[in-house]
């Protein structure tokens, strides 16, 4: 079969396998977004009298039908397609004839891909924001259920100050809501319309209207000048993955607390039986595997961020094929984070604290006692601190 760029000489099969890489499978998620971008592009060409009525209608109907059949699982992108763009244009031309060959006027695979990718990332970011907020709400609900449950606050792994389940849960909830806001803020870089920049230098000789496609696709601005589009590659992606790293770090720390609280030595919490696994050799074991995998996912996100940052770091201006390798770590970061949010919000709904096992050491109230001495007796804080320390030492509590 012929790809969009071929000029008569067939591509070596080994080169195809290497250069296509994972694109034919990774691009499956981009199909509906590539269709949206292509319809917007065709609409603009029609508005500019560069595409006739009949061809325009056939292209739109054909692309919508291809999107629906792909969503139904009727076709997939194969290695021979190389990517989503070839797969769609080839099938469109097979379906509607010569009109399918007119849709690519005034664009390159470079701006076509980046348009589909940014539309996908904006959609994914909105979903990830919702996922983070669902975890925060699950923590708030846990705090409400355990409103009266006291909890020791730890520093240096030692009991330090009196706390409570609501205070503990809301601390994580507040930070995860902040992570959600950080994800939302990635729109600043992602919501710029690259369509019409073509291979990075615009479309000479054609009266295209980039503002038209911006409006149709819901981007916030047209990215200008056209030479900035390829230079910007990786920045919005890295910004998103960085924010996901922060979210996964908070989820990992939450998981670490729950793992500690679930040990027999602590026994502060009870986890739902249907959300823990068993041992193949030890009949008594119930393993909190979900929490361990969430804790470990931070490393996956950090690795993805390093890849996304490193790929464009030393590239010259203009498009370079190295950037293709960004899809793997980018999509992996999105998928791991989305799955982690979903499983954590679900699990938190079944977490229950066991107040009968939660003991607060007498010394945990020492700082409060020192503060009261300052208020009641007018002592300096340092004097009050020393008095309370001496009292605790005499009582054998330090």
N, C-alpha and C positions, 0 to 999 in steps of 0.2 A: 504494500500500500504506500501511498505518497503522503508525506508530512507537509505542513504548511510552507516550509522553507526549501523543500527539495526541488532540484532543477534538472531532474532526469537521471542522475546517477544514484543508484540504491546505496543506502548507508550500510556499512559493514555491521553485521549482527552483533559482534562483540562490542563495538563502539556504541551501538544503540543501547545494549544492556547497561553499559557503564554510564553513559551520559543521561539516559532516562532515569537510572537509579530507582529510587522509590517514588518518583513523581506520579507514575500512573496510579499507584494506590493512595498516596497522600492527597492527590487532587480530587479524590472522590467527594470530599467535603466541600470543595470549591465549586462544584457544578452549578448549584442553584444561584450562587453569587456571580459566576461567570455569565449565566443566562441573564441575570438582572443587568449586568454591565453591558452585555451585548445588545439587549433591547433598548437601553438608554442610548447607546451609541447609534443604533439604527434609527431611532427616533430623531436624534440630532441630524443625521445625514438626510433624513426625509425633510425635516424642517428647512434645511439649507439647500434643498432642491438637488441633492446629490444622490438621491435614491427615489425611484418612482413609487407611486401608490401601490401598484400590484406587488412589486418586489418587497416593499416595506411590510405590507400585510402578511405576505407569505413567510417572511423572516420571523416576525413576531409570533405568528401562530405556530410555526415550526419549532421555534426555541421553547415556547411554553409547553408544547407537546413532549419535547425531549426532556425537559425538566421533570414533568409529571411521570414519564416512563422511567426515568432514572430513579426518582424517589420511590417508585413501586418496585424497584429491583429488576427491571426488565433488561437493563444493559449496564455494563461497567466499563471503566477505562482499562484498556489492555496495554501491554508493553508496546505493541505495534503502534498504538496511538501516540505514545510518548508522554502526552499530558492532556489536561482537560480541554485545552483550546483546540488541538487537532481533533480530539474525539468529538467535540460538539460540531465543529465546522464540517467535518467529514460526514457525520450523520445528517446534519442539516442539508447539505448539498444532495445527499442520497434521497432525502425526503422531498425537497422542494425544487431540485434542479439548479439551473444556472443562478437563480436569485441567491442561493446560499453562498456563492462565490463573491458576492458584492458586499457582504457584511463587514469585511476586514478593511475596507477603504478608510484611510485616515487614522489607522492605529497600528501598533506593533504588539507582538506577544508581551513585550516588556510592560507597557502601560495596561494592557489587557489583564495580565496576571496580577499586577499590583492593585488594580481596581478591584478584582475579585477577592484578593487577599485582604485588602483593607475593609471591604464590606463584611467579609467573614469575621475579621478580628473585632470589628465594632459589635457585631452580633454576639460573638463569643464573650467579649468583655462585659456586655450587659448581662449575659447569663451567669458569668462568674461573680459579678457584683451581687446578683440575686442569691447565688449560692452562699456567698460569704454572709450576707444578711440573714439567711436562714439559719446558719450556725449561731450567729449572735442572738437571734430570737430564741433558739433552743436553749442557749445558756441562760437567757433571762427567764425563760419558763422554768428551768431547773432551779434557779435562785428563788422563784416564787414558791415552788413545791417544797423547798427546803428552807423556808423563811426563818425558822427557829433553830436551825442547826448551827451550832458553834463549830469553829474550825481553827486550829492553830495556824498562825502565819509564820513562815519559816524564813530565816536568813542563814546562810552558811550551813544549810541542812539541819539547823537547830531551831527549836521552838523559840520565837522571838516576840511576837505580839499577838494578842487575841484578834481573831478574825471571824468570819462566818462564811457559809456557803454562798449567800447572796453577794457578799463583798468579793469573794474569790471569783465567782462566775461573772459578775458584772465587769471586773477588771479585764478579763479576756474578751467579753462581749464588746466593751468599748474599743479595744484595740482592733478587733476584727471588723467593727463598723468603720474604723479609720482605714483599714486595709481596703474595704469596699469603696470608700471615697477615693483612695489612691487609684484603684482600678478604673473608676469612672473618669478620673483626670487624664487617663491615657488618650482619651478622645482628642485632646489638643493636637497630638501628632498624627493620629490615625485618620481623622476626619478631613483630610485634604484630598481633593480630587486630582488623581494623577492622569486621568484619561485625556488624551490629546497631546500628551508629551511624547507619545510614540516611543522611539528607541532612545529618547533622551534629548532630542533636539527639535521637537515639534513636527509639524506636518506642512512642509513648504508647498505652496501653490494651491492649497485647499481652504475654502472659507468655513472652517469648522468653528463650532461654538462650544467652548469648554464650560461656560456658565450654564448652558442648557443641561449638559450631563450632570453638572454639580447639583442642580436643583432636583433633577429626576432621581438621583441616587441618594440624596439627603446628606451630602457632604457639607461641611461648614464653610469651606473656602476652596477656591481653585489654587492648586500649588503652583506658585510662580517664583522665578522663571522656570521654563521647562527643564533646564539643566540641573535645577535643584532636586528634581524628583529622584533620580538615581543616586545622587549624593545622600539623600535622606534615608535610603534603604537601610534597614536594621535599627534605626533609632526608635521608631514607634514600637517595633517588635521587642527591642530590649527594654523599653520603658514598661511595657505590659508584663514581660517575664520578671522584671525586677519587682514590680508590685505583687506579682504572684509569689515570688520568693518570700516577701515579707509576710504575706498571708500564710503561706505554708510553714514559715518559722513560728508564727503564733499558734497555728494548729498543732505543730510538733511539740511546742512547750505545753500546750493544753493536754496533749496525749501523754507527755512525760509525767505530768502531775497525776493524771488518772491511773497510769501504770503503777506509780508509786503507791497511790491510795488503794490499789487493788491487791497489793501484796498481802500475804498472810500476816506479816509483821505490822502493817498498818491496818488493813481490813476496814478502811474508812468507807469504801463504796462496794456496791453490788452491781454487777453488769448483767444485762439480759442474757440468759442462757443460750438463746438462739443467735446471739451475736458474738459468741466465743467459740473457739475450736477445741479439739481434744488431742491427746497424745496417742501415738500408735503403740506405745509401750507402757505408759503409766495410766492406769485406769482412773485415778483421781483427778487428773489434770483438766482444767478449763483455761485455755490460753487466750489472752487478749490480743490476738494477732492483728486485728484492725488497727488498734492504737499503735502497735509497733510499726506497722507499715506506714501509717500517717507520720509517725516520728521520723522514719527513714526517708520519706518523700522529700524532705528539705534538701537532701543531697542531690536528688534527681533534678530539682528546680535550680539549684546552684550550678550544676553541670550544664544544664540547658542555657542558663544566663551567660556562662563563660563562652559557650559556643556562639551564641547569638552576638555577643560583643566582639568576639575575636574575628569572625568571618569578614566583616567589612573594614576592620580597623586600619589596614595598610593598603586598601585597594585604591587605584587611581580613579578619577572621575569617570562617569559613564557606566553602562551596565557591564558586569563581569559575571561569568557563569558560576563562580564561587558561591554567589548568593543563593543558588538553588539549594545548597546544603543547609540553609537556615530553616527550611520547612520542618524537617525532622524534629530538632530540639524545640522549636516553637510549638508545634502541635502536641508534642509529648508533654510540655509544661502545662498547656491548656487542659489536656485530658486528665493528667494526674491531679491537678488542682480541682477540677470540676468533680471528679470522682471522690476525692477526699472530702470536699465540702458536703457532698450528698451523703456519704456514709457517716460522717461525724454528726451532722444534724439529726440523722436517723437514730444513731446510737445514743446521743445525749437525751433523747426522749425516753429512754429506758434506764438511765442511770439513777440509782437511789443511794443516798448516804445512809450510813449505819451509826447513828448518834451514840449507841451503847458502846461502840469501840473507840470513840473519839475522846481522848483525854487531853486536857490542857494543863500543863505543869503550873504549879503555883507561881514560879518565877516569871511566868509570861506577863503578869500584871505589873512588873517592876517599874516600867517606864511611866505607866499611869499613876502609880503610887508616888513617884518622884515629882510628877507634875502637880499632883494635889498638894504636896508639901510646899511647893513654890507658891501656890494660890492661897493655901490656908495659913502658912506660917511666915511667908515672906522670905523664904530662903532663896539663895541663888540656885540656879539649876544644878551647878556643879556640886554644891554642898548637899543638896537633896539627893543627887545621884550617889554620892559617897555614903550617905546615911542608909539609903535603901540597900546598897551593895553590902554594907556591914551587917545589916539585919538579916539579909539572905544568907550570908556566910555563917553567921552565928546559928541560924536555923538549919544549916547543912544543905541549903538548896542551891548553892553555887560551888 
